Amino acid sequence: MDDHTRKRFILDTNVLLHEPLSIYSFNEHNVVIPMTVLEELDRIKDRQKDVSRDARQAIRMLESIFHDATPEQIVAGVSLGMQGQGDDATGSIAIIADKQLPQGYEVFTDDEADNRIINTALYLQHNTQSGIAVLVTKDINMRLKAKGAGLEHVEDYRSDQLIDDINLLSKGFYHQEDSFWERVGECESETHGREVIHTVADELIPGAHINQYLLDDTGDFAGRVLEKMPNKLRFVDLGRERMMGRKAWGIQPKNIYQAMALDALLDTNIDLVILTGPAGSGKTLLAMACALEMTIERGIYDKVIVTRNTPEIAESIGFLPGTEEEKMAPWLAAITDTLEVLHKQDECMDSSLSYIMDKGNVQFKSVNFMRGRSIQNTFVLLDECQNLTASQLKTIITRCGEGTKLVCSGNLAQIDSNYLTPVTSGLTYIVERFKDFEGSANVYLNGVMRSRLASFAEENL
């Protein structure tokens, strides 16, 4: 690539925090790190939060790149292709001292960090002889400020996005209008015990993936894809009436979406179940009912671990008194509420809950302490995981050993993280990455079943 088509990407701090190795995503282009970014990373690295770990990783990565470089080389740019991290990265990375730039070009005159980075981008835009200068930041307001200040090229960091629009995210089921069987006609069928498996042409179900559920408008048909072959698909005929009649710990599905989720949760051949959908759709209730059913009633798992991330405003749970379980209790109140719903008809609910917690070996754990563990023969429920990044979810998923089932649930409309959007959430990432994995299933629970009040609020607020 010649210098006239090579771009200069000025990275904001939040890009390196979001993905410390992001500099290798720019391939043949040049990357510029303003000194202000290094100062912000230095302030963040000692905080007692997950983001400090990302800051330290970014600092170590930059130190390894510039370890043997002279001051002149750092300013001019060090080749990224020599670092061994990205084979396609043929561009360079440089550090610019943004406090020592010539006067007269800046729009902002104060010492606020974002404004200094924008001024740096404006300087490079005005003084770049070839190519263009592009500011990359995940801060929406900073992108607006930069454009308002006259910066022509401002972008979000999108290299980690698997889809461009959250509406394109797989819902885990394919809905056929009218009758599915009328469209299929005759097909090859075989019986395995109580199951009937059909083989059809793959063109009948466009974009099908393993463990995708199949529905139609007749109200009778329901199936699940088992295998993808050249030009063919094999799926099991589940029967909508049979699915709606299944129970777990006394809980019966209220709609076909809950029935699909229940089928995936109770299937021991599926190691990872991803449940998405609005608040009140039954994600947590179904997961806990199946956890108790498969641990206490069927004895498939030895224990139940319930975990979730703690919000940034209280990420350090050490200030709360008690054991780890007692400290996590405020953040897992949704789980205890669910357990109360499951046993509200018992003569003495408190005694029932104590018995169930002991009998099922139900444990509340913090995501912060999952690193390094190896979890065997366990039903793991990771609740509210829309606020986790892909790397955090990878940390948890890789903890699961033999005989463990992991359920990830979350609502992409309730993201609290400053650095995540529905498109970049780790929940979205694993839905896309695992959709063709034979050991996983994804179900979007459409419809609010909590109450008519909750349903109205979800649709109108």
DRENMI-97478 format. One record per residue: x, y, z of N, C-alpha, C, CB in turn. Coordinates in steps of 0.1 Angstrom, whole numbers, plus 5000, padded with zeros to 4 digits. Glycine has a CB too. Example, Ala and Ser with C-alpha at 12.3 -4.5 7.8 and 13.67 -1.06 7.14 Angstrom:
2
513249435078512349555078513249675078511349555090/512849785071513749895071512950005079514149945057/
//
This chain:
461
500949885000500050005000500950125000499050005012/500650224991501450344991500950445001501350414977/501750555004501450645014500250725012502650745016/499750734999498650814996497350755000498550854981/497350615001496150545005496250495020495850424996/497350515026497550475040496950575050499050455043/496150525059495450615068496250625081494050565071/495950735088496450745102495350735112497250885104/495350635120494250615130494750665144493850465131/494050765149494350815162493450745172494250975163/494050665181493250585190492950655204493950455193/491650655208491250705221491550595231489750745221/491650635244491950545255490950425255491950615268/489650455253488650355255488750245245487250415254/489450265234489650165224490650055229490150225210/491750105235492750015241492149945253493950095245/491250005261490649945272489649835268489950045281/488949865257487949765251488649645246487149835241/489749665238490549555233492049595232490049525218/492849555242494249595243495049575231494849535255/494749465223495549435211494849495199495649285210/494049595200493349655189494249715178492349755194/495449755182496349815172496649725161497649865179/496549595163496849495152495749475143497349365158/494549545146493449525137493449625125492149555145/494449725125494449825115495349785103494949955121/495949665104496649605093497749695087495749565082/497449745074498449815067498549965070498249795052/497650015079497550155082498450195094496150195084/498650325096499450375107498650405119500250495102/499050375131498350395143499150505151498250265151/498450605157499050705165498450705179498850845158/499250705189498850705203499150835209499450585211/498250925212498551055218499151025232497351145219/500051115237500551095250499451105261501651205253/498451175258497351185268496751045270496251275262/496650955260496150825262497050745272496150755248/498350755270499250695280499050745294500750715275/498850865296498550925309497250865315498551075308/496250855307494950805312495150655315493850815301/495850575307496150435310496850425323496950365299/497850515326498650515338497750535350499750615338/496750625349495850655360494850535363495050785357/494550465352493550365353494150235358492850335340/495450205356495950075358495950035373497350075353/495850125382495950085396494550085403496750185404/493450105395492150095400491749955403491150165391/490949935413490549795417489349755409490249785432/489449755396488349715387488949635375487649845382/487949565368488449485357489049575346487149415351/488649695345489249785334490749805337488449915334/491149795349492549825352493449715346492849835368/492949585346493649475340493849505325492849345342/492849555318492949585304493949695302491549625298/493949795311494949905310496349855311494650015321/496549765321497949705323498349625311498049625335/497449555305497749475293498049565281496549385289/497349675280497649765269499049825271496549875268/499349865283500649925286501849825283500749975301/501649695288502649595285502849575270502349465292/501749575263501749555248502549675242500349545242/502349795246503049905240504549905244502350045245/504749865256506149855261506949755253506249825276/506349645249507049545242507349585227506149415241/506449675222506649725209507749825208505349795203/507849915218508750025218510049995226508150155223/510149865230511249835240512649875235511249685243/512949845222514249875216514249995207514749755209/513150075207513150185198513750305204511650215194/514350395195514950515200513850625200516050565190/514050735207512950835208512550885194513550955216/513550895184513250935171512350835164514550955163/512650705166511750595160510350595166512450465162/510250625179508950625185508050735179509050645200/508650855176507950965170507650935156508751095172/508550875149508350845134507450725132509750825127/507450635141506650515139507450385139505750525127/507050285146507650155146506750055139507950105161/507349975130506649885122505849785130507549815112/504549765128503749665135504049525130502349695134/504449505118504649375112505849305118504949385097/506749375126507849315132507549255146508949405133/506349275151506049235164505549095166505049335170/505149025155504748885156503348865161505748815165/502648975164501248955168500248945157500849075177/500449035147499549035136500349015123498749165135/500148905116500848875104500448975093500548735099/499249025093498849115082499149255086497349095080/499649285098499849425102501149475096499849435117/501149555085502349605079502449755081502249575064/501549815088501649955091502649985103500250015095/502450095109503350135120502550195131504350245115/503150215143502550275154503550375160502250165165/503050495163503850605168503150665180504050715157/503950735188503450805200503750955197504150765214/502651035199502851185196502651255209501751225186/503551355212503451435224502551545221504951495228/501251525225500151625221500251755229498851555223/501051755240501151885247502151975241501551855261/502951925231504052005225503852035211505351935227/502552025206502252055192502252205190500951995188/502452255178502452395174501052455177502752415160/501052575181499752645184499052695171500052765194/497852725172497052785161496152695154498052835152/496152565157495252475150494152425159496052355145/494352435172493352365181492052445182494052355195/491052365185489652425187489452445202488552335181/489952345210489752345225491052395231489352205230/490952475241492152535247492352485261492052685247/491352415267491452365281492352235281490052335287/492552185293493452065294492651935296494352095306/491451935292490651815294491151705284489051845291/491251575288491851475280491251455267491851345288/489951445266489251425253489551535244487751405255/489551655249489751775240491251775235489551905248/492151735243493551725238493751615227494551695250/493051505228493051405218492451455205492351275223/491351525206490651585194491551685188489251645198/492251765196493151865190494251795183493751955201/494751685188495851605181495351555168496251485190/494151505167493551455155493351575145492251385157/492951685150492851805141494251845135492151925148/495251845143496551875139497051785128497551875151/496851645130497251555120496451565108497151415126/495151605109494351625097494851735089492851655101/495351845095495851965088497251945083495752085097/498051855089499451845086499851705080500251865098/498851625076499151505069499251525054498151395073/500351505048500551525034499851425025502051535031/499851305030499251195023498251115032500351105016/497251055026496350975033495451065041497050875043/494651005050493751085059493951055073492251065054/493551145082493651115097492251085102494151245104/492150975110490850915114490950905130490550785108/490050965137489950945151489050825154489451075158/489550735162488750615166488450615181489550485162/487250625184486850625198485450555200486750765203/485250495211483950435214483050525222484250305222/483550645224482750745232481950825221483750845239/480550805222479650865213479751015214478250815215/479751075226479851215227481151275222479651255242/482251195224483451245218483451245203484651155223/482751155197482651155182481851275178481951025177/480851305185480051425181480851555183478751435190/481651565194482451685196483551695185483151675210/484151585181485151585171484651635158485851455170/483451585154482851625142482451775142481651545139/481951815154481551955155482752045155480851975168/483951995159485152075159485852085145486152025169/485252005135485852015122486651895117486652135121/486651785126487351665122486451595111487651575134/487051565100486351505089486051355090487051525076/486951285097486851135098486951095112487951065089/485751045117485650995131484850865130484851105140/485450765137484850625136484750565150485650535127/483850465151483750375162484750265159482350325165/485150195170486050075168485049955165486950045180/485149895153484149795149484849665146483449845138/486049645148486749525144486249405152488249535146/485649425164485249315172483749285169485449345187/483149355160481649335157481549215147481049455152/480649125151480449015142479149045133480148885150/478349135138477149175130477149325130475849115136/476449385120476349525119475149585126476349575104/474149505127472849545133472349445143471849575122/471949485154471449385164470249305159471149455178/469549365150468349295145468749175136467549395136/470049165132470549055125470948935133471649095116/470948955147471348855156470448735155471448915170/471048615155470248495154469348485166471248375153/468148445164467148425175467048275179465748475171/467748195172467748055176466647965170467748045190/465748025162464647955156464348005143463447955166/463747915134463347955121461847945120464047875110/461148045116459648045116459248035101459048165123/458547925098458047905084456547955084458147765080/456248045075454848095073454047975067454848215064/452847975071451947865066452447725071451847865050/452247625064452547485068453947445064451547385063/454747405073456047355070456047225062456847325083/455147135065455047005058454547025044454246915066/453647115041453147145028454347185019452047245027/455247265024456347315016457347195014457047435023/457547115024458547005023458046895014458846945037/456846855015456346745007456846615012456746764992/457246525004457846395008459246415012457646294997/459646345022461046345027461446215033461246465037/462746195035463246075041463146085056464746055037/462545975062462345975077462845845083460845995080/463345855095463745735102463445755117465345715100/463145635123462745635137463945585146461545555139/464245655157465245615166464545615180466545705166/464045505185463345495197462045575196464245555209/461945685205460745765204460945885195460445815218/462045905189462346015181462145985166463746075183/461646075159461546065144462446175138460046085139/463346135130464346225124464046235108465746185127/463946355103463646375089464946435082462446465087/465046405070466146465061465446545050467146355056/465846675049465246755038466346835031464146855044/466046895020466946985013467247105021466447014999/468547145022468847265030468247395025470447275031/467847395012467347525007465947555013467147514992/465347455019464047475026464147565039463347345029/465347555045465647635057466847715055465747535070/466747835049467947915045468647955058467548035037/470047945057470847995068470747915081470548135071/470247785080470047705092471347675099469347565088/471347655112472547615120472147505130473147735127/473147445135472947335144472147375156474247275148/471147295160470247315172469347435170471147335184/469147475158468147585155466747515155468447655142/465847585162464447525163463647575150463747575176/462647485147461847515135460447515139462047395125/459747625135458347645138457547675125458147755148/456247665125455347715115454047775120455047605104/453247825112451947885116450847795119451547985105/451047665117449947575119449647545134450247435112/450647575142450547545157450747405161449147595161/451147315151451347175155452847135153450447095146/453547195144454847155141455947225149455147175126/456947145153458147205160459247105158457847235175/460447145155461547055153462847125157461647015138/463947055156465247115159466247045150465647085174/467147135143468147085134469147005142468747205126/469546895137470546805143471846805136470046665144/471746815122473046795115472846865101473346645113/473946925097474046985084474946905075474547135084/474446865064475146785054475246855041474546635052/476046805031476046875018474646875012477046805009/474046985010472747005004471546945012472746954990/471846905024470746835032470846885046470846685031/469746865053469646895068468846775074468947025070/469346735086468546645094468046715106469546525098/466746695109466146755121465246655128465346885117/465046675141464246585149462846655150464846555163/461746575149460446625150460046625165459446535141/459946735171459646745185458146745188460246875191/457346805179455946815182455646935192455346685187/454847035187454647145196453847105208453947255188/452847025207452046985218452846915229450846895214/453846825225454646755234455546855241455546645227/456146955234457047055240456247135250457647145229/455047175247454247255256453847185269453047315249/453847045268453446965279454546925289452846845274/455846965285456946925294457047015306458246935286/457546955317457647035330459047015335456646985340/459447115343460747105351460547175364461947175343/460647095375460447145389459047215390461547245392/458047155383456747205384456347315375456447245398/457347365367457147475358456847425344458447565358/455747475338455347435325455447565316453947375325/455947555304456147665295454747735292456747625282/454747865291453547945288453447975273453548065296/454547965266454447985251455547905245454748135248/455547895232456447815224457947845226456047815210/458147975229459548025231460147965244459648175231/459247965254459747905267459847755265458747935278/459047695257459047545254460447515247457847505246/460847595238462147575231463247585241462347675220/463247685250464247705260464247585269464047835268/463147535274463047425283463647295276461647395287/463347285263463947165256465447165256463347165242/466047285253467447305253468047285267467847435247/467447335277467947335291467947185296467147415300/466947105292466846975297467646865289465446925298/468146915278468946825269470446815274468846865254/470846695279472146685284473246685273472246555292/472846675261473846675250474146825246473246605238/473446915251473747055249474447115261472447135246/475747155259476547195270476347345273477947175267/476047425263475847575265474447615259476947645257/473747675268472447735264472447885266471247665272/472147955255472148105256470648155255473048165245/470248215266468848265266468848425266468148215279/468248475255468148625254466648655254468848675242/466348785255464948825255464648935265464048715257/463548995265463149105273463049065288461849175269/463049165297462749135311461449075313462949265319/461348975321460048905324459648805314458949015324/460548765305460248655295460448515301461148675283/461048505312461248375319462548315318460248285313/463648385315464948335313465448275326465948445308/465448355337466048305350465148195356466148425359/463848215355462948115361463047975355461448165359/463147975342463247845335464647785338463147865320/465647865338467047815341467147755355468047925339/466547825365466647775378465747645380466247885388/464647645374463747525375464447405369462447555367/465147425357465847305351467047275360466247345337/467747375366468847345374468447255386469547475379/467347285393466947205404466447065399465747275411/465747065388465246945383466346845379464346965370/467446895373468446805368469546775379469146865356/469546855390470446835401469846755412470946965406/468646785416468046725428467146605423467146825436/466346625414465346525410466046415401464246585402/466846445392467446355383468846315386467446405369/469546395395470946365399471946365388470946225405/471746445378472646455367473846535370471946515354/473646645378474746735382474946725397474446875377/476146755402476446755416476046875424477846725418/476046995417475747115423475347225413476947165431/474847335418474447445410475247565414472847475412/475847635405476647755407475847875400478147745403/475547975407474848095401475848205402473548125408/476148275391477048385392476548495382478448335388/477148615384476848725375477948835378475448785378/478148925369479049035371478449135381479449095358/479349195389478849295398479049435391479549295412/478049525392478149655385479349735389476849735387/479749825381480949905383480849985396481249995372/479650025400479550105412479750025424478150165412/479849895423480149815435480849685431478849775442/481849705422482549585417483349515428483449625406/483849585437484549525448483549485459485649615454/483249355460482249315470482849295484481549185465/484049325486484749305499484149395510486149325497/483549505506483049595517481749545523482749735510/481149445517479949385523480349275533478949325512/479649255544480049165554479649015550479349195568/480348925556479948785554480848705544478548775550/480348585541481048495532480848545518480548355533/481448475508481348515494479848505490482148425485/479148395494477748385491476948495497477248245496/477248535509476448635516476748775509476748645531/477948795505478248925498477648935484479748935496/477448815478476848815464475348825465477248695457/474748795477473248785478472548915472472948765492/473049035475472249155470472249155454472949285475/473349105448473349105433472648985427474849105429/472348885435471648775430470248755436472448645433/469648875440468348875446467348825436467949015450/467548835423466648785413466548635413467148825398/467648565417467748425419466848385431469148375420/467048445442466348415454464848445452466848495466/464548545444463148575441462548465433462948705433/463348405424462948295415462648175423463948275404/463548145433463448025441462148045450464648015450/461848165454460548185462459348155453460548325467/459448195440458348175431458148025429458548245417/459247945428459147805426458547725438460547755422/458647795450458247725462457147795470459347695471/456447895463455547975470454347895475455048085461/454047775469452947695474453247605485452347615462/454547595489454947505500454347565513456447495501/454147465522453547505535454447595543453347375544/455747575542456747665549457847695539457347605562/457747805532458547845521460047855526458147975514/460247925537461647945542462347805544461648025555/461647715550462247585553462547515539461347495561/461647525530461747465517463047515510460547485508/463147655510464347715504465647665510464247865505/465647665523466847615530467247475526466747625546/466147385526466347245522466847235508465047165524/466247315499466647305484468047355483465647395476/468447465489469747525488470847425492469947655496/470447345503471447245508471447125500471047215523/470247075496470146955488470746965474468646915487/470447085468470947105455472347165454470047195447/472947185466474247245468474347375459475347145464/473347465461473247585453474247685459471847645453/475247735450476247825455476147955447477647765453/476348065454476448195447477948235447475648305455/478448265435479848295433479948425425480548185426/481048495427481348615419482148585407482048725428/481848655396482548635383484048665386482048725372/484348755395485748795397486648685402485748905408/485948575408486748465414486648335405486348445428/486148355393485948235385487248195377484848255375/488148295376489448265369490248165376490248395368/490748065368491647965373490947845378492448025384/489547845379488847725384488647625373487547775390/488347505377487947395368486647335374489047295366/485547365367484247325373483747195366483147445370/483547095374483146965369481746935374484146855374/480946855365479646805369478746905376479846685378/478647025370477947135376476947205366478947235382/475847245371474947335364475247475367473447295367/475847555357476247685360475347785353477747715355/474747875361473947985355474648115356472547985363/474948175345475548305344474448405340476748315334/473948485350472848565348473348715344471948575360/472548785337472748925334474148945327472749015346/474448855317475748855311475848945299476148715307/474849035297474849135286475949235289473549195284/476349255302477349355306478749295306477049405320/478949175301480249115300480849125286480248965305/482149135286482849145273483049005268484149225274/483448995255483748855250484848785257484148875235/485948865261487048805268486648755282488248905269/485748825289485248785302484448655301484448895308/483648655290482848535288483748415285481748555278/484748435277485648335274486348275286486748385264/486648365296487248325308486348225316487548445317/485048255316484148175323483848045315482748245325/483648055302483347935294484447835295483047975280/485647885295486847785295487047725309488047865291/486347765319486347705332485547575333485847805343/484647555323483747445324484347315320482447475315/484447215329485047095326483946985321485747045338/484346865323483446755318482146745327484146615320/481046725320479846705327479146835332479946615338/479646955327479147075332478247145321480247175336/477147195325476247265316476247415320474747215316/476447505310476547645312475347715306477847705307/474647795314473447875308473848015309472147835316/473848085298474148235298472848305295475248275288/472348395303471148465301471348615302470048425311/470548695294470748835295469748905286472148875291/469649035288468749125280469649235274467649175289/469749225261470649325254470149465255470849285240/468849485259468349625261468649675275466849615259/469349605283469749655297471249645299468949565307/471949705290473449705291473749825299474149715277/474549805310475049915319476449965317474849875333/477249885309478649915308478850035299479349795302/479850115302480150235294480750195281481050325302/481350075280482150045268481449945259483449985272/480249905262479549805254478249855248479249675263/477849805237476649825230476049685227476749915217/474749685224474149555220474949475209472749575215/475649555200476349485190477749435195476549585178/478349505204479649465209479649385222480549585211/478449365228478349285240478849145238476849275245/479449085249479948955248478848855246480648915261/477648885251476448805248476148785234475248855256/476148895226476048895212477148815205475949035206/478348835210479548765205479348615205480748805212/478948555217478848415218477648355211478848375233/476648435209475448385201475948365187474348495201/476748455181477248435168478348335167477748565163/479248325176480348235175479948095177481348275186/478848065186478547935189477347875181478247925204/476747955172475547915165475747785157475048025157/476947755153477147635145477847525153477947665133/477947545166478547445175477447345180479247515187/477747215177476747115180476347105195477146985175/477247155204476947145218476347265224478247115225/475747355216475147475221473847505214476047595219/472947575221471647625216471347765221470547525220/470747835212470347975215468847995213471248075207/468248055223466748085222466448225226465947985230/465848295217465248435221463848415226465348535209/463648445239462348435244461448555241462448405260/460648545232459748655228458548655236459448645212/458248775242457048795250457348795265456048675247/456648895271456848915286455748835293456749065289/456148735301455148655309455048695323455548515308/455848795328455848825342454448875347456948935345/453948975340452649025344452149115332452649105357/450849155332450349245322450949385324448849245322/451249415336451949545339453349545332452049575354/454149445335455449435329455349425314456149315334/454449355308454249345294453949485288453149245291/453049555294452649685289453849785290451549745297/454649775301455849865302456849835292456449845316/457049705289458049665279457749715265458249515279/456449715262456049755249455849915247454749695245/455649985258455250125257456150225263453850135262/457150175271457950275278459350285271458150235293/
//
